[in-house]
Amino acid sequence: MKIIVCVKQVPDTSGKVAVNPDGTLNRASMATITNPDDLNAVEAALQLKEQTGAEVIVISMGPPPAEGMLREIQARGVDRAVLVSGREFGGSDTYATSQILAAAINKLGVEKDDVILCGRQAIDGDTAQVGPQIAEKLGLPQVSYAAEITKDGDTITVKRMLEDGYMTIKVKTPCLITCIKELNTPRYMSVGGVFDCYSKPYEIFDYETLKDDPLIDPSTIGLKGSPTNIFKSFTPPQKGVGMMLEGADRATCDKLAGLLAAKHLI
Amino acid sequence: MSNYNSAAIEEFNGGVWVFCEQRQGKMMSTSFELISEGRKLADELGSKLYGVLLGHNIEGIAKELGGYGADGVYVCDHPLLENYTTDGYTKVICDLVHEYKPEVMLIGATNIGRDLGPRCAARLHTGLCADCTHLDIDVPKYKEFLRASSTLAPNMIDSIKEDDRNLKMTRPAFGGHLMATIICPRFRPAMATVRPGVMKKNEFDKAKADACEIIKPQVSLTEADMETQVVEVVKAAKKLVDLIGADVVVSVGRGISKDVEGGIKLAEELAEVLGGVVGGSRATIDAGWLSADHQVGQTGKTVHPKIYVALGISGAIQHKAGMQDSECIIAVNKNENAPIFEIADYGICGDLFKVTPMLIEAIKAAKAAE
């Protein structure tokens, strides 16, 4: 049994975000992190490994420096890492990305017992599209927004969250599940794990590695193969600074209440 | 891979479609928002607007969509469609798209819409833009939008060619730091999931509802198509807070940490006086102080109430993305440099535990005086 976890390295948008004058993101000035939801997927994989003895493989598409992130994930207990990297893959939208990642997963081979885990969405694009699109490209059933996962033989039961409650869903392996933060608390790297991680298997899948897969075609990968294009990107205007009221006492509050009443807001 | 993309985009003349989500036979309010927005797009394209409604025994709720602007509704009724499943819903929708060829398809960006949308787009080999907050066809209208909502230089806006007829799908990226407008020029339907609570609902028109055409396509679905099995659907036991529908939202942030219960109680009291509900920043949800249905912001809900009060919220860009279009923003924060003050109409620099009780009294007094 294998568990394949898809992860993404993303700019840390929780801190200061730098935007270039032309409206693009100044990525060079920003720290990168492992996408938070993906760490929940890694943790879910490690817990399934403890239960079943499965091999856990982490896979990411990105530039070569993403090795550092993958090694850190190996230090948490993941057995093997694959970086999918090549200039032919650059500029891919979610459709093209899922074609490439699905081809890479095909290369690893999807067998009867296997499970593929993804984070729900990445904090740079917030699309939540790549997980379901990989599942479609691999012809596998999917369950998204997983808050609980239990495996019993070839049946996986998932608590799938909705805005107003949840669904309990049963699905047979092989399948793809996207994970949310309510699923678990990701473990830290262990000291031994950090010591060992650079001796664990690490591979790069480039265009040459994947090119024989029918999913890999110039018309379906990279910038040219992406169905969506950016028409314009821009920064939203800052709303004009409003009124800072003097003081913080009852008189201040009375003034504010008066202003609201004058605008018929109360 | 599907050879579907070989069809010429001109063949997709089946109008604008809106996937109208229902749960347990009740229409989600985002379906009405999207029908209203879809009406605008269909008018710009000079085409028709159709709702797409899947479920079991749901025909009775279809015509109401006409009251918000749908010319017709495709009603797909089948026992296997009673509960949402990725497999069943994707198959039926893709079959419909193949047959009737819409040029645009909108889906609410709910937990279900965001499961269904990408699966359909991948099968249909077309583009999907996630979680859109603004949609246009006509370039002059798009330019108007950019003039009001972007920092682009006027000459950059003026130079956009006016003949583009693609659906222009605008959405926040990088937590709202950037906005991107996406098009899908080579494939149809152009697909978008649309953030709930953002598009305005039209006034309901009874005559249009009565005139709405109901179309019942053949649904071919069998147990063999179903790879996932819904064991149960559980509604949250407690009533969830209706942030999106509220006229007033009083939100709390990390600033309540020294007395969480007291801070929430103050927010509840202020919300009661103003006739609103309580929300929270991501920090308060992550800390477990409030349940997830209270979350305002990029990963929570987008609200635009008449009054938004931010108590002890610093104003991270992710939070601002969910509330900055509120009509009147009031912020109370101890830190005079808190970014929330950059977008607040009225700011008070002070301790929320001291200011809020006085504000409650002041508002009570002002209301009594009217």
Interface residues (C-beta under 8 A of the other chain):
Chain A: P11 T13 S14 V17 V19 G23 T24 L25 D93 T94 Y95 S98 I123 D124 G125 D126 T127 A128 Q129 V130 G131 P132 Q133 A135 E136 K137 P141 Q142 V143 S144 Y145 T157 R160 M161 L162 E163 D164 G165 Y166 M167 T168 I169 K170 V171 K172 C175 P214 L215 T220 S226 P227 T228 N229 I230 F231 K232 S233 F234 T235 P236 P237 Q238 K239 V241 G242 M243 M244 L245 G247 A248 D249 R250 T252 C253 D254 L256 A257 G258 L259 L260 A261 K263 L265 I266
Chain B: M1 R23 N83 Y84 T86 D87 T90 T110 N111 I112 R114 D115 G117 P118 R119 A121 A122 R123 H125 T126 G127 L128 C129 A130 D131 L146 S149 S150 T151 L152 I160 D164 N166 K168 P172 A173 F174 G175 G176 H177 L178 M179 A180 T181 I182 I183 C184 P185 R186 F187 E227 T228 Q229 V230 V231 E232 V233 V234 K235 A236 L240 L274 D293 Q298 T299 K306 I307 A316 I317 Q318 Q324 E327 C328 I329 I330 E336 F341 E342 I343 A344 D345 Y346 G347 I348 C349 G350 D351 K354 V355 M358 L359 E361 A362 I363 A365 A366 K367 A369 E370
